[in-house]
Amino acid sequence: MRLTGFALLLAGTLTATAATAQVNITAETTSPGGSTYLATSHMAEIAGTSGIANIQLLDGQTLTNSLQNVAEGKTDIASTPHVLPFLMSRGVGPFGKLGAERGAELASNLRAVYPYTLGIFFLYAYDAKGLSGWDGLAGKKVFNGPPRGGALTNARAMIQIITGLKDGEGYEGIQSNWGQATSIISGGEPDAVVLPELFPSGRISTLGAAGRLTAWSMPKEVYESEAMQKYSTAPGSAPFTAPVSELSAILGDNWQLVSEDDTFRAFATIGGDVVHKDMDEQLVYDLVAAYIASLDALKAKAPFGNTVNYDNPGLGMCGANPITYHKGAARAWEDAGYEIPDCAKDS
């Protein structure tokens, strides 16, 4: 009920906006099937039907490149896990070529507009591969994400913390663009997979239809270790636990979950869409206000819609996360009755 008055105000605003010429803007996101693509494509749809802007959406992108495009003013909107702005601000990881000074300069141009959980990282494999679990990854081929980006960074880190193995040394990492992931995995090339998944997702459902799989929880001892607790609370990450029975019911009969007790342990990767700090404040307000007013429609578009924090603007903000909300976005969230932490507001 808290959106009623706001929605009425928004309707008048959108009617007036629709009478004016639409703005043409660009957006980059992942391939269809996940929370990231769903949020950005929904924004493109709502912006168009509300008469706010024509958003030219490019999907199937590597988000490392997309983030840098926004920071450099080449693209208007990009999806990103929060770990990427953090790495950019330090000029490390996939942004190592930028250096610390240039990376910090570019990262300072980024502003958040809305949040989501990208996925839950865990290990899985087709039963036909005969994998024993985390202790069996040495010498194996492991699909661990796209050629660059936050997913690859997180998957490599998770494997190394749990097993001590490094990509290219202890195991052979396989990477491809998101659009090819399902076909590569189901084709049988990798022995195992470590990716951010949703419960459920299109990829999970498709893979389950092709054969029996097993998913392994993070060992409890590792999950509770100082190294993993530090990593799982770093920018772009959050600890994740769920009852094995609950996840088993979601995944279906072709999935078996392995844990040493009744709890499945992993970590989540979190993020959101970002824009350049100089993007027009009223335009950002109008876009985000329309997005918020249509959250129920967004959640209804996918079975995971209610589980990925579309309506939690405080998700992953503050602390070591270097980005804050664009002023137009923060105003839209607050006008809709949501709370934005002071540390997540643009100064």
VENGILIN-V228463 format. One record per residue. N is the residue number from 1. PSI is psi in whole degrees, 0 to 359 (none if undefined). BURIAL is I if it has 9 or more other C-alpha atoms within 8 Angstrom, else O. D_CENTER is the distance of its C-alpha to the mean C-alpha in Angstrom with 2 decimals. Layout:
BEGIN
N|PSI|BURIAL|D_CENTER  N|PSI|BURIAL|D_CENTER
END
This chain:
BEGIN
1|340|O|28.66  2|343|O|27.43  3|356|I|26.03  4|304|O|29.41  5|319|O|31.04  6|318|I|27.99  7|322|I|27.44  8|318|O|31.11  9|318|O|30.90  10|321|I|27.87  11|319|O|29.84  12|320|O|32.61  13|316|O|30.43  14|326|I|28.77  15|317|I|32.26  16|320|O|33.48  17|321|I|30.51  18|337|I|30.95  19|347|O|34.50  20|168|O|33.49  21|137|O|32.28  22|150|I|28.56  23|143|O|26.60  24|119|O|24.99  25|164|I|21.60  26|151|I|19.00  27|148|I|15.25  28|139|I|13.02  29|187|I|9.93  30|184|I|9.19  31|159|I|11.81  32|152|I|12.56  33|343|I|11.85  34|179|I|8.34  35|328|I|6.88  36|305|I|5.43  37|319|I|8.98  38|317|I|10.67  39|312|I|10.04  40|321|I|11.18  41|325|I|13.90  42|317|I|15.07  43|316|I|15.49  44|318|I|17.47  45|311|O|19.54  46|320|I|20.33  47|321|I|21.19  48|311|I|23.55  49|336|O|25.22  50|354|I|25.70  51|20|I|27.33  52|314|I|25.17  53|153|I|23.90  54|113|I|23.59  55|117|I|20.08  56|106|I|20.25  57|124|I|16.91  58|117|I|16.26  59|176|I|13.85  60|22|I|13.43  61|156|I|12.90  62|118|I|12.10  63|337|I|9.73  64|313|I|12.16  65|319|O|14.84  66|317|I|13.24  67|315|I|12.69  68|326|I|16.27  69|319|I|17.52  70|315|I|16.63  71|328|I|18.11  72|0|I|21.16  73|17|O|21.58  74|337|O|21.27  75|148|I|18.41  76|320|I|18.01  77|140|I|14.35  78|147|I|11.22  79|146|I|7.46  80|140|I|6.22  81|148|I|4.85  82|341|I|8.07  83|332|I|9.85  84|314|I|10.65  85|325|I|12.75  86|313|I|14.32  87|321|I|15.36  88|318|I|16.52  89|340|I|18.57  90|356|I|20.42  91|42|I|20.77  92|176|I|19.78  93|229|O|17.81  94|351|I|16.75  95|20|I|18.38  96|327|I|21.58  97|340|O|23.69  98|326|I|23.16  99|162|I|24.78  100|316|I|24.35  101|310|I|26.22  102|322|I|24.62  103|316|I|21.08  104|322|I|21.84  105|314|I|23.39  106|317|I|20.48  107|330|I|17.89  108|347|I|20.36  109|350|I|19.93  110|140|I|16.32  111|140|I|15.85  112|155|I|13.10  113|322|I|13.70  114|158|I|11.43  115|171|I|8.59  116|160|I|6.27  117|126|I|5.21  118|324|I|2.71  119|174|I|6.19  120|123|I|9.49  121|127|I|11.20  122|167|I|14.81  123|135|I|17.73  124|163|I|19.34  125|154|I|22.14  126|140|I|24.68  127|331|I|27.78  128|341|O|29.88  129|343|O|28.57  130|26|O|30.28  131|138|I|27.67  132|348|O|28.73  133|202|O|25.36  134|327|I|23.94  135|358|O|27.56  136|15|O|27.97  137|343|I|25.45  138|126|O|28.08  139|1|O|29.07  140|163|I|26.64  141|122|I|24.35  142|121|I|20.71  143|119|I|17.92  144|23|I|15.09  145|190|I|12.79  146|171|I|13.39  147|330|I|16.21  148|161|I|14.30  149|178|I|10.99  150|325|I|8.77  151|315|I|8.58  152|316|I|12.33  153|314|I|12.97  154|318|O|11.59  155|316|I|13.35  156|317|I|16.45  157|318|O|16.60  158|314|O|16.34  159|319|I|19.08  160|318|I|21.17  161|320|I|21.20  162|320|I|22.14  163|342|O|24.51  164|1|O|25.46  165|142|I|24.85  166|144|I|23.54  167|129|I|22.21  168|350|O|25.33  169|294|O|27.69  170|339|I|27.31  171|167|I|25.42  172|112|I|24.57  173|139|I|20.94  174|129|I|20.22  175|150|I|17.61  176|168|I|17.16  177|155|I|15.08  178|323|I|12.63  179|340|O|15.42  180|354|O|17.83  181|310|I|16.01  182|316|I|17.57  183|324|O|20.98  184|315|I|21.09  185|311|I|20.30  186|338|I|22.69  187|347|O|25.17  188|5|O|25.75  189|311|O|25.31  190|148|I|23.08  191|335|I|24.66  192|167|I|21.44  193|135|I|17.66  194|106|I|14.98  195|162|I|11.47  196|120|I|8.37  197|164|I|9.86  198|161|I|10.30  199|95|I|13.78  200|175|I|14.84  201|166|I|13.15  202|321|O|15.22  203|315|O|15.04  204|316|I|16.14  205|318|I|18.88  206|316|I|20.10  207|320|I|20.39  208|329|I|22.20  209|341|O|24.62  210|352|O|25.60  211|173|I|26.75  212|139|I|26.57  213|159|I|23.81  214|138|I|23.47  215|138|I|20.48  216|130|I|21.26  217|155|I|20.34  218|135|I|20.16  219|139|I|23.81  220|317|O|24.66  221|319|O|26.49  222|317|I|23.63  223|321|I|21.15  224|358|O|23.71  225|157|O|24.58  226|320|O|24.37  227|314|O|22.32  228|322|I|19.51  229|323|I|19.67  230|317|O|19.47  231|319|O|16.49  232|355|I|14.52  233|10|I|15.21  234|167|I|14.51  235|129|I|12.14  236|359|I|8.49  237|159|I|9.88  238|142|I|11.82  239|149|I|14.57  240|130|I|14.49  241|150|I|17.74  242|151|I|19.02  243|136|I|22.46  244|320|I|23.00  245|323|O|24.98  246|314|O|22.27  247|323|I|19.76  248|320|I|22.73  249|325|O|23.63  250|317|O|20.26  251|328|I|20.10  252|177|O|23.75  253|336|O|26.90  254|3|I|25.79  255|134|I|23.44  256|134|I|24.96  257|134|I|23.19  258|124|I|24.91  259|156|I|25.08  260|350|O|28.07  261|206|O|28.16  262|7|O|26.74  263|134|I|23.34  264|126|I|20.28  265|138|I|18.53  266|194|I|15.23  267|152|I|12.40  268|150|I|8.93  269|132|I|6.01  270|156|I|5.09  271|212|I|4.97  272|183|I|6.51  273|147|I|9.03  274|159|I|11.94  275|173|I|15.56  276|147|I|18.62  277|334|O|20.70  278|4|O|23.65  279|139|I|22.26  280|128|O|24.89  281|320|I|24.48  282|323|O|25.97  283|315|I|23.83  284|317|I|20.60  285|311|I|22.27  286|317|I|23.25  287|311|I|19.87  288|324|I|18.06  289|317|I|21.13  290|321|I|21.10  291|312|I|17.43  292|317|I|18.29  293|341|I|21.50  294|22|I|19.90  295|322|I|17.28  296|320|O|19.46  297|322|O|19.53  298|310|I|15.76  299|328|I|15.48  300|352|I|18.43  301|345|O|16.97  302|150|O|15.23  303|339|I|16.37  304|5|I|13.13  305|325|I|13.27  306|0|I|14.85  307|2|O|12.72  308|19|I|9.21  309|34|I|10.71  310|333|I|11.01  311|29|O|14.31  312|80|O|13.70  313|349|I|13.93  314|357|I|14.79  315|117|I|11.55  316|8|I|11.22  317|166|I|13.77  318|193|I|17.10  319|227|O|18.38  320|354|O|17.50  321|119|I|14.61  322|349|I|16.64  323|150|I|15.32  324|174|I|16.83  325|141|I|16.80  326|144|I|18.81  327|321|I|22.16  328|322|I|22.02  329|315|I|18.70  330|319|I|20.00  331|320|I|23.23  332|315|I|21.75  333|316|I|19.86  334|322|I|23.08  335|333|O|25.34  336|0|I|23.52  337|8|O|24.34  338|155|O|21.17  339|129|O|21.47  340|121|I|19.83  341|142|O|20.71  342|324|O|23.22  343|350|O|21.38  344|6|I|18.42  345|144|I|20.94  346|130|O|22.02  347|none|O|25.49
END
